[in-house]
Amino acid sequence: MHVYGPAHLHGPQAINPPHAARMQHPAPAAESAPIQDELHLSEAGQLMSKAHELPEIRWDRVNQIRAQIADGTYETDDKLRIAIGRLFDEIG
């Protein structure tokens, strides 16, 4: 109830103001599926993940092979036979 002094007279008012919280019966909660987290990686993200799983580059071996290629000693008949044998094993 508000009192504004003798000049403001109001008629009878309800005991509970209109903004009072009224007791309402809560609606029963509907059962829902449990919430699950999902993760979707783009194709680029999948490639980056695979790149991080690769072993470290053996730069000493890379430089050794580069030097052999430059000297013309890298490609030999034995290496060629081994490579062809592995190719045939993989194919058939």
C-alpha positions as CSV (number, residue, x, y, z in Angstrom):
1,M,0.0,0.0,0.0
2,H,1.3,3.4,-0.9
3,V,0.6,6.5,1.2
4,Y,0.8,9.7,-0.8
5,G,-0.4,12.1,1.9
6,P,-3.9,13.6,2.6
7,A,-4.5,14.9,-1.0
8,H,-4.4,11.5,-2.7
9,L,-7.2,9.3,-1.6
10,H,-7.6,5.9,-3.2
11,G,-10.4,3.5,-3.0
12,P,-10.1,0.1,-1.6
13,Q,-7.3,-2.0,-3.0
14,A,-6.5,-5.7,-2.9
15,I,-4.2,-6.9,-0.3
16,N,-1.9,-8.5,-2.9
17,P,-0.6,-6.1,-5.5
18,P,-0.9,-7.1,-9.1
19,H,2.9,-7.8,-9.4
20,A,2.8,-10.4,-6.6
21,A,4.0,-13.8,-7.6
22,R,1.2,-16.2,-7.8
23,M,1.6,-19.9,-7.1
24,Q,1.5,-21.8,-10.3
25,H,1.9,-25.5,-10.7
26,P,5.0,-26.1,-12.7
27,A,4.5,-28.0,-15.9
28,P,6.0,-31.5,-15.9
29,A,9.4,-31.5,-17.7
30,A,9.4,-33.4,-20.9
31,E,12.0,-36.0,-21.1
32,S,14.7,-35.2,-23.6
33,A,17.7,-36.9,-25.1
34,P,20.9,-36.3,-23.3
35,I,23.0,-33.5,-24.7
36,Q,26.1,-34.8,-26.5
37,D,29.1,-32.7,-27.7
38,E,30.0,-33.0,-31.4
39,L,33.2,-32.1,-33.2
40,H,33.4,-31.7,-37.0
41,L,36.8,-31.1,-38.5
42,S,37.2,-29.6,-42.0
43,E,39.2,-31.5,-44.6
44,A,42.1,-29.0,-44.0
45,G,41.9,-29.6,-40.3
46,Q,42.1,-33.4,-40.8
47,L,45.1,-32.9,-43.0
48,M,46.8,-30.8,-40.4
49,S,46.1,-33.4,-37.8
50,K,47.7,-36.1,-40.0
51,A,50.7,-33.8,-40.6
52,H,51.3,-33.5,-36.9
53,E,51.5,-37.3,-36.6
54,L,54.3,-37.6,-39.2
55,P,57.8,-38.3,-37.9
56,E,60.4,-35.6,-37.8
57,I,62.3,-35.0,-41.1
58,R,65.8,-36.6,-41.0
59,W,67.7,-33.7,-42.6
60,D,71.0,-35.5,-42.6
61,R,69.5,-38.3,-44.7
62,V,67.8,-35.8,-47.0
63,N,71.0,-33.9,-47.6
64,Q,72.9,-37.2,-48.2
65,I,70.3,-38.3,-50.9
66,R,70.4,-34.8,-52.5
67,A,74.2,-35.1,-52.8
68,Q,73.9,-38.6,-54.3
69,I,71.4,-37.3,-56.9
70,A,73.7,-34.3,-57.7
71,D,76.7,-36.7,-58.2
72,G,74.6,-39.1,-60.3
73,T,75.2,-42.0,-57.9
74,Y,71.8,-42.3,-56.3
75,E,70.0,-44.3,-59.1
76,T,71.7,-47.7,-59.4
77,D,70.5,-50.9,-61.0
78,D,70.1,-52.6,-57.6
79,K,67.9,-49.9,-56.3
80,L,65.8,-50.0,-59.5
81,R,65.3,-53.8,-59.2
82,I,64.3,-53.4,-55.6
83,A,61.8,-50.7,-56.5
84,I,60.3,-52.7,-59.3
85,G,60.0,-55.8,-57.1
86,R,58.2,-53.8,-54.4
87,L,55.9,-52.3,-57.1
88,F,55.0,-55.8,-58.3
89,D,54.4,-57.0,-54.8
90,E,52.1,-54.1,-54.1
91,I,50.2,-54.5,-57.4
92,G,49.7,-58.1,-57.4
